[in-house]
Amino acid sequence: MNKFEVRFFWKYVPDWQEIKLVVHKHYVDILWSLIVWLSIAIIPSFLYYYSIAIQVLVPFYYLEIFLLLIYFKVIYNIFDWYNDVWIVTGESITDLQWSLFRANMNSVNFNNIEGLWVEQDGIVDKLLSKGDMIIHKMWTDIFTLKNVYLPYVQLDKIERISWEIGNYRNHSQSNEKLDMVMDRLGWILEKYMDKPEILEKDTIDQEKTIRKYQHQKWTINLR
C-alpha cells in the first residue's frame, strides 16, 4: 500500500476509516485500450502524410482536432481504469465506479458479507493471472470487479484484513469488560477500605434487616 494511493483515494472513504488496500483491474485492460486508440490515431495520420490527395481534400487542422480528441480519450480511459477499484478499509469494502462527471460508490461492511470469491474464465485468465472478484452481500446484492490483477492474492489480503480486524475487536471488547470490572472493584475499595465506618454501618444495617425478616411468618432461613 503506497502513500500516493492513500492520498488519492482518501476522499472516497469516511475520515475515521483507514485505507488498508486498493484493488485495481489488470493492466492488460488499459494496455489493450491504448493499443486500439493509438492505432485509430496512427493509421489516419500515416495516410494523411503520405497521400497528397487526402491533404488536398482534408484541411490539416481537421487532423489536428481529430488527434486532440484521441488524446483526451486516451487520458480519460487511463483515469477510468485507475479509478475503477475496490477500496478496502478496516470496516468495509467500497466499490468505486468512476466517470467524468460523477463517481458511483457502493459500500459493504465486513459484517454484511456472506461470501467473497474469484471467477476465472478460461485459460487466458489463468495465463494472465486475472479474474473477476465477486462479493455476495446479504439480501442477494452482488458487487463485481472485473479483470483483477492477481485476484487470489488480493482475496487473501482482504481475508487477512478481515481476520485482523475481527481479532482486534474481540481483544478490545475483552479489555473494555476488564476495565469495567477493575473500575467497579476500585470504587468498592475506595468506598469501604478507606472508610471502615461505612462498611461497619452497612454491616449493622444488614444484620438489622435479617433479624427483622427472621421473625416474620413464612420466612425461611437459608444461612
N, C-alpha and C positions, 0 to 999 in steps of 0.2 A: 504494500500500500504506500504509494508515493505522496508527497506533500502537495504536488500540483493537483492531483485528482481530489484530494480532500478539500482544497480551496475552491476548486472548480465546481464541485457538486454539493458543497455545504448548504447552499441556498435552497436545496430541494428537500432538506430534512429539518425537523424541529431542532431548536438550539440546544436542548438538553440531551440530544442523542449524538453519539459519536460514530462516525463512519468507520466501519471495520473492513469493508471490501466493496469493490466496484467490479461487476461482471460485465465484460464487453462482448460484442459479437466478434466473430472470427475476422481477421484482417483480409481474408480472401474475398469477403463481401465488397469491401471498398476497393480492393485491387481490381476486381472484375468491373466495377462501375467506372473506375478511372480508365481502364483499357477501352471500354466501349465509347466513352465520351471523348477521349483523346483521338480515337480513330475517326469519330464524326468530325473532329476539328481538322485533323491532318489531311484526310483524303480530299476535301474540297479545297483546302489551301494548296495542296500539291497540284491539283487540276487547274486552279486559277493561275498559278505562277508559270505553268508550262503550256498554257493554252492561250494564244493571242485572241482567238475568237471569243472566249469567255471573258477576257479582260475588256474587250470592246463592248460586249453586251451588258456586263455587270460592273457598275462603278466600284472602286476599291473600298470606299467607306462601307459598302454593304458587307464586304468580307470582314472588315474590322468590327462592325456591330455583331455579326454572327459569332466571331471568335470571342468577343467580350461576353456574350450571352453564355457561351460554352464555359468560359472561365468561371462565371458566377454559379453556374450549375454544378461544376466540379467542387467548388468551395462549399456550396450548400450540402452536397452529398457527403462530404467529409464531416461536416458538423453533424449531420443527421446520423451518420454511422457512429460517431464518437459519443453522441448523447443518448442513443437508444441503449440503455443499460439497466441493470439491477443494482440498486444501492442498498447494501446490507449494513445495518446498524446493530447495536446491542439490543434493540427492541423489535425491529421489524425489517421487512424487505419491501423496498419501493420499486415498482416497475415504472420506469420513466420512458415515455414515448415523446420525443422532441419533434417540433415542427417550427417553421419560421415565425409564426405569429403566436404560438401557444405551446405549452408543454402539458401533456396528459400524464397524470400520475395516479397510480393505484397502489395502496399500501396494505400489507397484511402483517399482523402481529404474529410472532413465533407461536404464541399460544393458540392461534386460529388456523394453523397449517396442519392439514390432515395428511398430506403426502408431498414429497418432492423427488422427482426422478428425471432421468435423461432418456431421450429417444434419438437414436441414430438411424438414418435411412440409407442403408446400403453400404457397400464397401468404400465408396468415395468419402463418406463422412468419417469412416474409421481411418482411412489413409491420411486425411487432412486433420484428424483429431478435432472434429467439430460435431455438434449435435444440438438438439433443442432441449432446453431446460424448462421443466413444467412444474408449477406449484398448484396443488389441489387445495383450495381453501374450503372452509366449511360452507355449507349451503350450495355446494356444487360449482362455485366460482373457480375459474382456471386462469392462471397467468402463464404466458409462454414467452420466452426469449429465444428466438430462433438463431441457429448457427453460432452457438457459443464456442469460443476457443477453449480447448481442454475442458470439456464440460464435467467430466468426472472429478477432475482436480478441483474445480470450482464447487462442485457438490460437496466434496469432502471438507473444504474450507467453511462452507455455510453450516454444515453439521457440527464442526468443531466450535464455531462461534455460538451456535445454539446450545451446545452442551456446556460450554464455559459459562455462559450467562445463566443457565439453569442452576449450575453448582454455586455460582456466586450468590444468586438469590436465596437458595436454601441456607447457605452459610450466613447470609445477612439476617435472615429470619431467625435462625438459631441464636445469633448474637443479640438480636433485639429481645428475644424471650429471656435470655440470660441477664441482660441489663435490667429488665423489668423485675426479675426475681431479686437481683442484688440491690436494686433501689428500694424494694419493699423491705428486705432484711435490714438495710441501712436505716430506714425510717423507724422500724421496730426497735433497733438497738439505740438509736438516738432518743426515742421516746422513753424507753423503760430503763436502759442501762445507766444512762446519765442522770435519770431522775427516779431513784428507787422508791420514793414516796408514792409516785403514780402507780408503780407496779403493786405496791403493798395495798393501796386503796382499791385497785381493780380486783385484787385477790379477795379482800374483805367483802366487796360488793357481790362477788360471785358466790361466796360462801353464804351470805345472807339470802340470796336468791334461791340457792339449793335448799336451804333449811325451810324456806317459805313453801316451796312446792312439795317437799317431802311430807308435810302434814296434810296435804290436800288429798281428797278421795281420788281413787283410780291412778295415783302416781306410782310408777314402777321405778325402783332404784336399780340402775344398771351399773353402779360402781362396784 
